[in-house]
């Protein structure tokens, strides 16, 4: 009986330490929605690119097409972040966890530092007309962002990060098919990961 109580106390202490050092209110459904937005964005981007998405490595695009692609990417990003903030805030409220605390700040810093660097690098690629490398670069830097951020939230996020990192490196060898690699990493991987996270963490607390 004493052993059971001792083990229970150890388990509770471990959970308290985990909550204090990790942000555990990320929503699996946010990943599913982000994946859906990404797939929709990939379909629109493919239509804008036309044959260039398949038959060229570094197509010379006019400013109008680039602006349209930028708007599509921005819309996907805004929708994904907005949905994530809404669902994560709701989950944090149910768990009695504050949404803005030291752990959250560390999570965001570790996530956005590589992501911002990647965004700047992608702008440089656009500057030099290396369009075919943009999708691989986005996957690589996004993967690095997830790996860094996983230290302050669910460790499962690290697996998604490595998957995108490897996919991005693989995409560098198939530049003409970058849009499909992008859709796989940001779309399919997110949906699979989101469902996995929802079944593992969210559903039992619903």
N, C-alpha and C positions, 0 to 999 in steps of 0.2 A: 504493500500500500504506500509506504514511504517512497519507494523507488518510483512508483507511478507519479506521485506528486512532484518528486524531484525532476523527472523527465518533462512533466507538464510545465513546470516553472522555467526550465531551460528552454523549452520550445517557445514560451511566451516572451522570454528575454530576447531570443533570437529574432522573433518577429518584430519586436519593438526596435531592435537595432537595425533591422533591414528596412523598416519604414522610415527611420530617421536618416538613412544614408542613400536611399533609393526612392525615386518617384514611381509609385506603383499604381497610378491611376490612368495610365495610357489606355485608351479604348481600342479593342480589337476591331470594332465596327468602323472606327476611323480609318483603319488600314484598308478595309473592304471598299469603303466609299472612295478613298484615294485611288485605289486600283481601277475602279469603274471610271472615275474622272479621267485618269491617264489613258485608258483604252479609248474613250470617246475622243480625247484630244489627239491621240495617234491616228485615228480614222480621219479626222479633219485635216491633220498635217499631211497625211498621205495624199489626200485629194488636192491640197494646195501645191504639193511638190510634183504630182503627176509622175511621168516616166523618170524624172530625175532621181526619185527615191530608190530606183532599182538599177538604173543603167549608168550612173555616173558616181564618181568618188568625191569630187570637189566641184559641184556645179556652180556656175556663175549666176547667182540669183539677183534679181533686181530688188530695189529697196522696198517695193510694195509687198513682195512675197515675204521678205525678211520681217517686215513689220507685222504682217498677218500671223506669221509663225510665232513671233514674240507675244502677240496678243493671246494666241491660243495657249502658249505655255504659261503666261501670266494668269489666265483664267483658271487653268488646271491647278496652279499653285494656290491661288486665292481660295478656291473651293475646297481644296484638300486641307489647307490650314484652318479655314473657317469651320469646317466640319469637325476637325480634330479638336479645336479649342472648345467647341460646343459640347461634344460627347465626353471629352476628358474632364471638363468642368462639372458636368452632370455626374460622372462617375466619382469624381473626387468628393462631391457633396454627399453622395450616398455612403462613401467610405469614411466620412468625417475627416477628410484630409484637406489641408489648405492648398489652394492651387498655386499660390505664389510664395515660395519659401527658398531657403538656401539651396536645397537639392534641385529645385526647379531651375534656378539660375545657372547652376553648374551644368545641368542637362542641356539647357539652351546654348550656353557658351560652347560646350564641346560639340554640339550638333552643328551650329551655324558657322563656327570658325572654318572648318574644311569646306563647308558648302559655299560660303562667300568667296573663298579663294578659288573654288571651282567655277563659280559664276564669272569671276573676273577672267579666269583662264579661257573660258568659252567665248567671252567677248574678244579676246586676243585672237582666237581661232577665226572668228568672224572677220576681224580686221584683215587677216591675211588670206581670207578665202578658203580656209581649211574646213569647209562645212562638214565633210564626211567624218571628221574627228569629234564633232560636238557631242553626238549621242554617246559614244564610248566615254568621253571625258565626264559627261554628266553622271553616268552610271558609276564610274570609278570614284569620283569625289563624293557622290551620295553614299556609296558604300562605306567610304572612310568616315563620313559623318555619323552614320549609324553605329559603326564599330566604336568610335570615340564616345558617343552618347550612351551606349549600352552599359557603361560603367556606373551610370546614375539612374538606371531604370531596369526593366526586365532584361535578364541576360539573353533571352531568346532573340532580342533585337540584333545581337551580334551575328547570328546566323543569317539574317536577312541582309546585313551589311556585307558579309563575306560573299554571299550569293551574287549581290549586285556588283561587287568589286571584280569577281572572277568573270562575270558576264560582260562587264565593260572591257576588260582586257581581251576577252575573246572577240568582242565586237571590233576591236582595232584591226582584225584580220579579215573582216567582211564589211568594209566601209559602206559599200553601196546598199547594205541592208540595215543600216543603223536604226531606222524607224521601227523595225520589227524587234530588234534587241531592246530598244527603249520601251516599247510596249510590253515586252516580256518582263523587264526589270521593274518598271514603275507601275505596270498594270497587273499582270498575272501574279508576279511574286507578292505584291501587296495584298491581293485578294486571298491567296493561299495563306499568307502569314496572318492576315486579319482574322480569317476563319479559325485558324489554329489558336490564336490568342483569345478569341471570344470563347471557344469551347474550353480552353484551359483555365482562364481566369474570370471572364465576365459572366458567363452563363450561370455559374454556381452562386454568384452574388446578385443575380437579377431578381 
